[in-house]
């Protein structure tokens, strides 16, 4: 029972943290693209980077 709570807590907190970081990164990426549209690839990578945190947070779900 406590293992399930731990896995849910890890996944939930990872998703919340990624959401907060994507909010800041997303607004900065839009500002960067407004100034220089050729940096779309960099903005896409930086926007997708926090999703790896959610994937790592979901890892105990598959391991346990």
mmCIF file of the N, C-alpha and C atoms, coordinates in Angstrom:
data_MODEL
# 
_entry.id   MODEL 
# 
loop_
_atom_site.group_PDB 
_atom_site.id 
_atom_site.type_symbol 
_atom_site.label_atom_id 
_atom_site.label_alt_id 
_atom_site.label_comp_id 
_atom_site.label_asym_id 
_atom_site.label_entity_id 
_atom_site.label_seq_id 
_atom_site.pdbx_PDB_ins_code 
_atom_site.Cartn_x 
_atom_site.Cartn_y 
_atom_site.Cartn_z 
_atom_site.occupancy 
_atom_site.B_iso_or_equiv 
_atom_site.pdbx_formal_charge 
_atom_site.auth_seq_id 
_atom_site.auth_comp_id 
_atom_site.auth_asym_id 
_atom_site.auth_atom_id 
_atom_site.pdbx_PDB_model_num 
ATOM 1   N N  . UNK A 1 1  ? 0.827  -1.199 0.000   1.00 0.00 ? 1  UNK A N  1 
ATOM 2   C CA . UNK A 1 1  ? 0.000  0.000  0.000   1.00 0.00 ? 1  UNK A CA 1 
ATOM 3   C C  . UNK A 1 1  ? 0.869  1.259  0.000   1.00 0.00 ? 1  UNK A C  1 
ATOM 4   N N  . UNK A 1 2  ? 1.888  1.317  0.842   1.00 0.00 ? 2  UNK A N  1 
ATOM 5   C CA . UNK A 1 2  ? 2.714  2.526  0.894   1.00 0.00 ? 2  UNK A CA 1 
ATOM 6   C C  . UNK A 1 2  ? 3.560  2.674  -0.358  1.00 0.00 ? 2  UNK A C  1 
ATOM 7   N N  . UNK A 1 3  ? 3.884  1.552  -1.010  1.00 0.00 ? 3  UNK A N  1 
ATOM 8   C CA . UNK A 1 3  ? 4.628  1.644  -2.265  1.00 0.00 ? 3  UNK A CA 1 
ATOM 9   C C  . UNK A 1 3  ? 3.811  2.306  -3.354  1.00 0.00 ? 3  UNK A C  1 
ATOM 10  N N  . UNK A 1 4  ? 2.510  2.008  -3.380  1.00 0.00 ? 4  UNK A N  1 
ATOM 11  C CA . UNK A 1 4  ? 1.638  2.632  -4.375  1.00 0.00 ? 4  UNK A CA 1 
ATOM 12  C C  . UNK A 1 4  ? 1.517  4.131  -4.132  1.00 0.00 ? 4  UNK A C  1 
ATOM 13  N N  . UNK A 1 5  ? 1.451  4.506  -2.885  1.00 0.00 ? 5  UNK A N  1 
ATOM 14  C CA . UNK A 1 5  ? 1.377  5.933  -2.552  1.00 0.00 ? 5  UNK A CA 1 
ATOM 15  C C  . UNK A 1 5  ? 2.677  6.623  -2.945  1.00 0.00 ? 5  UNK A C  1 
ATOM 16  N N  . UNK A 1 6  ? 3.792  5.954  -2.723  1.00 0.00 ? 6  UNK A N  1 
ATOM 17  C CA . UNK A 1 6  ? 5.083  6.534  -3.098  1.00 0.00 ? 6  UNK A CA 1 
ATOM 18  C C  . UNK A 1 6  ? 5.227  6.724  -4.593  1.00 0.00 ? 6  UNK A C  1 
ATOM 19  N N  . UNK A 1 7  ? 4.772  5.737  -5.353  1.00 0.00 ? 7  UNK A N  1 
ATOM 20  C CA . UNK A 1 7  ? 4.837  5.850  -6.812  1.00 0.00 ? 7  UNK A CA 1 
ATOM 21  C C  . UNK A 1 7  ? 3.923  6.975  -7.302  1.00 0.00 ? 7  UNK A C  1 
ATOM 22  N N  . UNK A 1 8  ? 2.730  7.062  -6.750  1.00 0.00 ? 8  UNK A N  1 
ATOM 23  C CA . UNK A 1 8  ? 1.819  8.134  -7.141  1.00 0.00 ? 8  UNK A CA 1 
ATOM 24  C C  . UNK A 1 8  ? 2.355  9.504  -6.772  1.00 0.00 ? 8  UNK A C  1 
ATOM 25  N N  . UNK A 1 9  ? 2.986  9.587  -5.624  1.00 0.00 ? 9  UNK A N  1 
ATOM 26  C CA . UNK A 1 9  ? 3.577  10.852 -5.189  1.00 0.00 ? 9  UNK A CA 1 
ATOM 27  C C  . UNK A 1 9  ? 4.733  11.256 -6.090  1.00 0.00 ? 9  UNK A C  1 
ATOM 28  N N  . UNK A 1 10 ? 5.571  10.287 -6.444  1.00 0.00 ? 10 UNK A N  1 
ATOM 29  C CA . UNK A 1 10 ? 6.699  10.590 -7.331  1.00 0.00 ? 10 UNK A CA 1 
ATOM 30  C C  . UNK A 1 10 ? 6.220  11.063 -8.690  1.00 0.00 ? 10 UNK A C  1 
ATOM 31  N N  . UNK A 1 11 ? 5.227  10.395 -9.240  1.00 0.00 ? 11 UNK A N  1 
ATOM 32  C CA . UNK A 1 11 ? 4.718  10.779 -10.552 1.00 0.00 ? 11 UNK A CA 1 
ATOM 33  C C  . UNK A 1 11 ? 3.998  12.121 -10.497 1.00 0.00 ? 11 UNK A C  1 
ATOM 34  N N  . UNK A 1 12 ? 3.193  12.330 -9.471  1.00 0.00 ? 12 UNK A N  1 
ATOM 35  C CA . UNK A 1 12 ? 2.456  13.584 -9.351  1.00 0.00 ? 12 UNK A CA 1 
ATOM 36  C C  . UNK A 1 12 ? 3.357  14.788 -9.150  1.00 0.00 ? 12 UNK A C  1 
ATOM 37  N N  . UNK A 1 13 ? 4.332  14.658 -8.269  1.00 0.00 ? 13 UNK A N  1 
ATOM 38  C CA . UNK A 1 13 ? 5.236  15.786 -8.019  1.00 0.00 ? 13 UNK A CA 1 
ATOM 39  C C  . UNK A 1 13 ? 6.138  16.058 -9.213  1.00 0.00 ? 13 UNK A C  1 
ATOM 40  N N  . UNK A 1 14 ? 6.539  14.989 -9.928  1.00 0.00 ? 14 UNK A N  1 
ATOM 41  C CA . UNK A 1 14 ? 7.338  15.202 -11.136 1.00 0.00 ? 14 UNK A CA 1 
ATOM 42  C C  . UNK A 1 14 ? 6.523  15.945 -12.193 1.00 0.00 ? 14 UNK A C  1 
ATOM 43  N N  . UNK A 1 15 ? 5.256  15.603 -12.326 1.00 0.00 ? 15 UNK A N  1 
ATOM 44  C CA . UNK A 1 15 ? 4.407  16.277 -13.307 1.00 0.00 ? 15 UNK A CA 1 
ATOM 45  C C  . UNK A 1 15 ? 4.157  17.736 -12.927 1.00 0.00 ? 15 UNK A C  1 
ATOM 46  N N  . UNK A 1 16 ? 3.972  17.995 -11.640 1.00 0.00 ? 16 UNK A N  1 
ATOM 47  C CA . UNK A 1 16 ? 3.770  19.378 -11.201 1.00 0.00 ? 16 UNK A CA 1 
ATOM 48  C C  . UNK A 1 16 ? 5.030  20.210 -11.427 1.00 0.00 ? 16 UNK A C  1 
ATOM 49  N N  . UNK A 1 17 ? 6.181  19.645 -11.093 1.00 0.00 ? 17 UNK A N  1 
ATOM 50  C CA . UNK A 1 17 ? 7.447  20.353 -11.315 1.00 0.00 ? 17 UNK A CA 1 
ATOM 51  C C  . UNK A 1 17 ? 7.705  20.618 -12.779 1.00 0.00 ? 17 UNK A C  1 
ATOM 52  N N  . UNK A 1 18 ? 7.404  19.639 -13.615 1.00 0.00 ? 18 UNK A N  1 
ATOM 53  C CA . UNK A 1 18 ? 7.592  19.831 -15.054 1.00 0.00 ? 18 UNK A CA 1 
ATOM 54  C C  . UNK A 1 18 ? 6.638  20.893 -15.585 1.00 0.00 ? 18 UNK A C  1 
ATOM 55  N N  . UNK A 1 19 ? 5.438  20.945 -15.056 1.00 0.00 ? 19 UNK A N  1 
ATOM 56  C CA . UNK A 1 19 ? 4.487  21.966 -15.489 1.00 0.00 ? 19 UNK A CA 1 
ATOM 57  C C  . UNK A 1 19 ? 4.957  23.368 -15.158 1.00 0.00 ? 19 UNK A C  1 
ATOM 58  N N  . UNK A 1 20 ? 5.481  23.543 -13.947 1.00 0.00 ? 20 UNK A N  1 
ATOM 59  C CA . UNK A 1 20 ? 6.003  24.865 -13.567 1.00 0.00 ? 20 UNK A CA 1 
ATOM 60  C C  . UNK A 1 20 ? 7.203  25.258 -14.439 1.00 0.00 ? 20 UNK A C  1 
ATOM 61  N N  . UNK A 1 21 ? 8.088  24.297 -14.695 1.00 0.00 ? 21 UNK A N  1 
ATOM 62  C CA . UNK A 1 21 ? 9.261  24.629 -15.495 1.00 0.00 ? 21 UNK A CA 1 
ATOM 63  C C  . UNK A 1 21 ? 8.882  24.887 -16.949 1.00 0.00 ? 21 UNK A C  1 
ATOM 64  N N  . UNK A 1 22 ? 7.893  24.162 -17.464 1.00 0.00 ? 22 UNK A N  1 
ATOM 65  C CA . UNK A 1 22 ? 7.474  24.405 -18.843 1.00 0.00 ? 22 UNK A CA 1 
ATOM 66  C C  . UNK A 1 22 ? 6.795  25.759 -18.997 1.00 0.00 ? 22 UNK A C  1 
ATOM 67  N N  . UNK A 1 23 ? 6.157  26.236 -17.965 1.00 0.00 ? 23 UNK A N  1 
ATOM 68  C CA . UNK A 1 23 ? 5.545  27.563 -18.041 1.00 0.00 ? 23 UNK A CA 1 
ATOM 69  C C  . UNK A 1 23 ? 6.618  28.634 -18.230 1.00 0.00 ? 23 UNK A C  1 
ATOM 70  N N  . UNK A 1 24 ? 7.688  28.526 -17.454 1.00 0.00 ? 24 UNK A N  1 
ATOM 71  C CA . UNK A 1 24 ? 8.764  29.514 -17.559 1.00 0.00 ? 24 UNK A CA 1 
ATOM 72  C C  . UNK A 1 24 ? 9.531  29.355 -18.871 1.00 0.00 ? 24 UNK A C  1 
ATOM 73  N N  . UNK A 1 25 ? 9.823  28.110 -19.239 1.00 0.00 ? 25 UNK A N  1 
ATOM 74  C CA . UNK A 1 25 ? 10.591 27.872 -20.457 1.00 0.00 ? 25 UNK A CA 1 
ATOM 75  C C  . UNK A 1 25 ? 9.767  28.243 -21.690 1.00 0.00 ? 25 UNK A C  1 
ATOM 76  N N  . UNK A 1 26 ? 8.482  27.928 -21.659 1.00 0.00 ? 26 UNK A N  1 
ATOM 77  C CA . UNK A 1 26 ? 7.631  28.228 -22.806 1.00 0.00 ? 26 UNK A CA 1 
ATOM 78  C C  . UNK A 1 26 ? 7.532  29.713 -23.092 1.00 0.00 ? 26 UNK A C  1 
ATOM 79  N N  . UNK A 1 27 ? 7.370  30.502 -22.051 1.00 0.00 ? 27 UNK A N  1 
ATOM 80  C CA . UNK A 1 27 ? 7.276  31.948 -22.270 1.00 0.00 ? 27 UNK A CA 1 
ATOM 81  C C  . UNK A 1 27 ? 8.611  32.516 -22.746 1.00 0.00 ? 27 UNK A C  1 
ATOM 82  N N  . UNK A 1 28 ? 9.710  31.990 -22.240 1.00 0.00 ? 28 UNK A N  1 
ATOM 83  C CA . UNK A 1 28 ? 11.021 32.447 -22.708 1.00 0.00 ? 28 UNK A CA 1 
ATOM 84  C C  . UNK A 1 28 ? 11.260 32.025 -24.153 1.00 0.00 ? 28 UNK A C  1 
ATOM 85  N N  . UNK A 1 29 ? 10.795 30.836 -24.509 1.00 0.00 ? 29 UNK A N  1 
ATOM 86  C CA . UNK A 1 29 ? 10.965 30.354 -25.886 1.00 0.00 ? 29 UNK A CA 1 
ATOM 87  C C  . UNK A 1 29 ? 10.153 31.202 -26.864 1.00 0.00 ? 29 UNK A C  1 
ATOM 88  N N  . UNK A 1 30 ? 8.951  31.586 -26.475 1.00 0.00 ? 30 UNK A N  1 
ATOM 89  C CA . UNK A 1 30 ? 8.143  32.441 -27.349 1.00 0.00 ? 30 UNK A CA 1 
ATOM 90  C C  . UNK A 1 30 ? 8.804  33.799 -27.522 1.00 0.00 ? 30 UNK A C  1 
ATOM 91  N N  . UNK A 1 31 ? 9.367  34.335 -26.458 1.00 0.00 ? 31 UNK A N  1 
ATOM 92  C CA . UNK A 1 31 ? 10.087 35.600 -26.568 1.00 0.00 ? 31 UNK A CA 1 
ATOM 93  C C  . UNK A 1 31 ? 11.309 35.497 -27.464 1.00 0.00 ? 31 UNK A C  1 
ATOM 94  N N  . UNK A 1 32 ? 12.018 34.360 -27.348 1.00 0.00 ? 32 UNK A N  1 
ATOM 95  C CA . UNK A 1 32 ? 13.193 34.156 -28.186 1.00 0.00 ? 32 UNK A CA 1 
ATOM 96  C C  . UNK A 1 32 ? 12.790 34.030 -29.658 1.00 0.00 ? 32 UNK A C  1 
ATOM 97  N N  . UNK A 1 33 ? 11.687 33.318 -29.909 1.00 0.00 ? 33 UNK A N  1 
ATOM 98  C CA . UNK A 1 33 ? 11.236 33.163 -31.295 1.00 0.00 ? 33 UNK A CA 1 
ATOM 99  C C  . UNK A 1 33 ? 10.706 34.467 -31.869 1.00 0.00 ? 33 UNK A C  1 
ATOM 100 N N  . UNK A 1 34 ? 10.183 35.342 -31.025 1.00 0.00 ? 34 UNK A N  1 
ATOM 101 C CA . UNK A 1 34 ? 9.712  36.640 -31.511 1.00 0.00 ? 34 UNK A CA 1 
ATOM 102 C C  . UNK A 1 34 ? 10.879 37.495 -31.994 1.00 0.00 ? 34 UNK A C  1 
ATOM 103 N N  . UNK A 1 35 ? 12.029 37.327 -31.346 1.00 0.00 ? 35 UNK A N  1 
ATOM 104 C CA . UNK A 1 35 ? 13.199 38.099 -31.751 1.00 0.00 ? 35 UNK A CA 1 
ATOM 105 C C  . UNK A 1 35 ? 13.938 37.461 -32.924 1.00 0.00 ? 35 UNK A C  1 
ATOM 106 N N  . UNK A 1 36 ? 14.045 36.116 -32.902 1.00 0.00 ? 36 UNK A N  1 
ATOM 107 C CA . UNK A 1 36 ? 14.802 35.413 -33.935 1.00 0.00 ? 36 UNK A CA 1 
ATOM 108 C C  . UNK A 1 36 ? 14.105 34.098 -34.245 1.00 0.00 ? 36 UNK A C  1 
ATOM 109 N N  . UNK A 1 37 ? 13.355 34.069 -35.334 1.00 0.00 ? 37 UNK A N  1 
ATOM 110 C CA . UNK A 1 37 ? 12.575 32.899 -35.693 1.00 0.00 ? 37 UNK A CA 1 
ATOM 111 C C  . UNK A 1 37 ? 13.403 31.704 -36.133 1.00 0.00 ? 37 UNK A C  1 
ATOM 112 N N  . UNK A 1 38 ? 14.688 31.906 -36.397 1.00 0.00 ? 38 UNK A N  1 
ATOM 113 C CA . UNK A 1 38 ? 15.518 30.802 -36.861 1.00 0.00 ? 38 UNK A CA 1 
ATOM 114 C C  . UNK A 1 38 ? 15.929 29.860 -35.730 1.00 0.00 ? 38 UNK A C  1 
ATOM 115 N N  . UNK A 1 39 ? 15.633 30.214 -34.495 1.00 0.00 ? 39 UNK A N  1 
ATOM 116 C CA . UNK A 1 39 ? 16.010 29.390 -33.344 1.00 0.00 ? 39 UNK A CA 1 
ATOM 117 C C  . UNK A 1 39 ? 14.873 28.487 -32.879 1.00 0.00 ? 39 UNK A C  1 
ATOM 118 N N  . UNK A 1 40 ? 14.040 28.065 -33.834 1.00 0.00 ? 40 UNK A N  1 
ATOM 119 C CA . UNK A 1 40 ? 12.898 27.225 -33.487 1.00 0.00 ? 40 UNK A CA 1 
ATOM 120 C C  . UNK A 1 40 ? 13.336 25.886 -32.913 1.00 0.00 ? 40 UNK A C  1 
ATOM 121 N N  . UNK A 1 41 ? 14.388 25.295 -33.456 1.00 0.00 ? 41 UNK A N  1 
ATOM 122 C CA . UNK A 1 41 ? 14.870 23.999 -32.967 1.00 0.00 ? 41 UNK A CA 1 
ATOM 123 C C  . UNK A 1 41 ? 15.336 24.064 -31.527 1.00 0.00 ? 41 UNK A C  1 
ATOM 124 N N  . UNK A 1 42 ? 16.033 25.116 -31.184 1.00 0.00 ? 42 UNK A N  1 
ATOM 125 C CA . UNK A 1 42 ? 16.503 25.293 -29.806 1.00 0.00 ? 42 UNK A CA 1 
ATOM 126 C C  . UNK A 1 42 ? 15.317 25.461 -28.868 1.00 0.00 ? 42 UNK A C  1 
ATOM 127 N N  . UNK A 1 43 ? 14.336 26.236 -29.285 1.00 0.00 ? 43 UNK A N  1 
ATOM 128 C CA . UNK A 1 43 ? 13.154 26.442 -28.454 1.00 0.00 ? 43 UNK A CA 1 
ATOM 129 C C  . UNK A 1 43 ? 12.384 25.150 -28.274 1.00 0.00 ? 43 UNK A C  1 
ATOM 130 N N  . UNK A 1 44 ? 12.304 24.341 -29.314 1.00 0.00 ? 44 UNK A N  1 
ATOM 131 C CA . UNK A 1 44 ? 11.594 23.066 -29.233 1.00 0.00 ? 44 UNK A CA 1 
ATOM 132 C C  . UNK A 1 44 ? 12.296 22.103 -28.281 1.00 0.00 ? 44 UNK A C  1 
ATOM 133 N N  . UNK A 1 45 ? 13.603 22.055 -28.344 1.00 0.00 ? 45 UNK A N  1 
ATOM 134 C CA . UNK A 1 45 ? 14.360 21.169 -27.452 1.00 0.00 ? 45 UNK A CA 1 
ATOM 135 C C  . UNK A 1 45 ? 14.191 21.609 -26.000 1.00 0.00 ? 45 UNK A C  1 
ATOM 136 N N  . UNK A 1 46 ? 14.320 22.907 -25.742 1.00 0.00 ? 46 UNK A N  1 
ATOM 137 C CA . UNK A 1 46 ? 14.186 23.390 -24.368 1.00 0.00 ? 46 UNK A CA 1 
ATOM 138 C C  . UNK A 1 46 ? 12.767 23.224 -23.833 1.00 0.00 ? 46 UNK A C  1 
ATOM 139 N N  . UNK A 1 47 ? 11.780 23.281 -24.709 1.00 0.00 ? 47 UNK A N  1 
ATOM 140 C CA . UNK A 1 47 ? 10.399 23.085 -24.275 1.00 0.00 ? 47 UNK A CA 1 
ATOM 141 C C  . UNK A 1 47 ? 10.119 21.617 -23.986 1.00 0.00 ? 47 UNK A C  1 
ATOM 142 N N  . UNK A 1 48 ? 10.726 20.721 -24.745 1.00 0.00 ? 48 UNK A N  1 
ATOM 143 C CA . UNK A 1 48 ? 10.493 19.283 -24.563 1.00 0.00 ? 48 UNK A CA 1 
ATOM 144 C C  . UNK A 1 48 ? 11.339 18.687 -23.444 1.00 0.00 ? 48 UNK A C  1 
ATOM 145 N N  . UNK A 1 49 ? 12.364 19.377 -23.001 1.00 0.00 ? 49 UNK A N  1 
ATOM 146 C CA . UNK A 1 49 ? 13.276 18.847 -21.982 1.00 0.00 ? 49 UNK A CA 1 
ATOM 147 C C  . UNK A 1 49 ? 12.595 18.502 -20.654 1.00 0.00 ? 49 UNK A C  1 
ATOM 148 N N  . UNK A 1 50 ? 11.674 19.317 -20.127 1.00 0.00 ? 50 UNK A N  1 
ATOM 149 C CA . UNK A 1 50 ? 11.033 18.960 -18.853 1.00 0.00 ? 50 UNK A CA 1 
ATOM 150 C C  . UNK A 1 50 ? 10.186 17.691 -18.910 1.00 0.00 ? 50 UNK A C  1 
ATOM 151 N N  . UNK A 1 51 ? 9.793  17.273 -20.107 1.00 0.00 ? 51 UNK A N  1 
ATOM 152 C CA . UNK A 1 51 ? 9.006  16.045 -20.208 1.00 0.00 ? 51 UNK A CA 1 
ATOM 153 C C  . UNK A 1 51 ? 9.822  14.826 -19.790 1.00 0.00 ? 51 UNK A C  1 
ATOM 154 N N  . UNK A 1 52 ? 11.147 14.917 -19.923 1.00 0.00 ? 52 UNK A N  1 
ATOM 155 C CA . UNK A 1 52 ? 11.984 13.804 -19.470 1.00 0.00 ? 52 UNK A CA 1 
ATOM 156 C C  . UNK A 1 52 ? 11.897 13.641 -17.958 1.00 0.00 ? 52 UNK A C  1 
ATOM 157 N N  . UNK A 1 53 ? 11.614 14.717 -17.247 1.00 0.00 ? 53 UNK A N  1 
ATOM 158 C CA . UNK A 1 53 ? 11.449 14.631 -15.793 1.00 0.00 ? 53 UNK A CA 1 
ATOM 159 C C  . UNK A 1 53 ? 10.219 13.802 -15.456 1.00 0.00 ? 53 UNK A C  1 
ATOM 160 N N  . UNK A 1 54 ? 9.149  13.974 -16.224 1.00 0.00 ? 54 UNK A N  1 
ATOM 161 C CA . UNK A 1 54 ? 7.927  13.197 -15.994 1.00 0.00 ? 54 UNK A CA 1 
ATOM 162 C C  . UNK A 1 54 ? 8.169  11.726 -16.323 1.00 0.00 ? 54 UNK A C  1 
ATOM 163 N N  . UNK A 1 55 ? 8.926  11.470 -17.375 1.00 0.00 ? 55 UNK A N  1 
ATOM 164 C CA . UNK A 1 55 ? 9.235  10.084 -17.732 1.00 0.00 ? 55 UNK A CA 1 
ATOM 165 C C  . UNK A 1 55 ? 10.066 9.430  -16.636 1.00 0.00 ? 55 UNK A C  1 
ATOM 166 N N  . UNK A 1 56 ? 11.028 10.146 -16.098 1.00 0.00 ? 56 UNK A N  1 
ATOM 167 C CA . UNK A 1 56 ? 11.825 9.604  -14.992 1.00 0.00 ? 56 UNK A CA 1 
ATOM 168 C C  . UNK A 1 56 ? 10.988 9.453  -13.725 1.00 0.00 ? 56 UNK A C  1 
ATOM 169 N N  . UNK A 1 57 ? 10.006 10.317 -13.545 1.00 0.00 ? 57 UNK A N  1 
ATOM 170 C CA . UNK A 1 57 ? 9.104  10.182 -12.411 1.00 0.00 ? 57 UNK A CA 1 
ATOM 171 C C  . UNK A 1 57 ? 8.190  8.983  -12.539 1.00 0.00 ? 57 UNK A C  1 
ATOM 172 N N  . UNK A 1 58 ? 7.889  8.586  -13.773 1.00 0.00 ? 58 UNK A N  1 
ATOM 173 C CA . UNK A 1 58 ? 7.040  7.418  -14.015 1.00 0.00 ? 58 UNK A CA 1 
ATOM 174 C C  . UNK A 1 58 ? 7.826  6.121  -13.995 1.00 0.00 ? 58 UNK A C  1 
ATOM 175 N N  . UNK A 1 59 ? 9.118  6.209  -13.933 1.00 0.00 ? 59 UNK A N  1 
ATOM 176 C CA . UNK A 1 59 ? 9.957  5.008  -13.951 1.00 0.00 ? 59 UNK A CA 1 
ATOM 177 C C  . UNK A 1 59 ? 9.664  4.041  -12.806 1.00 0.00 ? 59 UNK A C  1 
ATOM 178 N N  . UNK A 1 60 ? 9.446  4.504  -11.575 1.00 0.00 ? 60 UNK A N  1 
ATOM 179 C CA . UNK A 1 60 ? 9.099  3.550  -10.503 1.00 0.00 ? 60 UNK A CA 1 
ATOM 180 C C  . UNK A 1 60 ? 7.796  2.797  -10.753 1.00 0.00 ? 60 UNK A C  1 
ATOM 181 N N  . UNK A 1 61 ? 6.924  3.381  -11.554 1.00 0.00 ? 61 UNK A N  1 
ATOM 182 C CA . UNK A 1 61 ? 5.678  2.710  -11.891 1.00 0.00 ? 61 UNK A CA 1 
ATOM 183 C C  . UNK A 1 61 ? 5.950  1.433  -12.670 1.00 0.00 ? 61 UNK A C  1 
ATOM 184 N N  . UNK A 1 62 ? 6.951  1.464  -13.538 1.00 0.00 ? 62 UNK A N  1 
ATOM 185 C CA . UNK A 1 62 ? 7.275  0.302  -14.352 1.00 0.00 ? 62 UNK A CA 1 
ATOM 186 C C  . UNK A 1 62 ? 8.238  -0.648 -13.640 1.00 0.00 ? 62 UNK A C  1 
ATOM 187 N N  . UNK A 1 63 ? 9.067  -0.115 -12.767 1.00 0.00 ? 63 UNK A N  1 
ATOM 188 C CA . UNK A 1 63 ? 10.046 -0.957 -12.071 1.00 0.00 ? 63 UNK A CA 1 
ATOM 189 C C  . UNK A 1 63 ? 9.436  -1.687 -10.879 1.00 0.00 ? 63 UNK A C  1 
ATOM 190 N N  . UNK A 1 64 ? 8.436  -1.084 -10.259 1.00 0.00 ? 64 UNK A N  1 
ATOM 191 C CA . UNK A 1 64 ? 7.874  -1.658 -9.043  1.00 0.00 ? 64 UNK A CA 1 
ATOM 192 C C  . UNK A 1 64 ? 6.698  -2.449 -9.307  1.00 0.00 ? 64 UNK A C  1 
# 
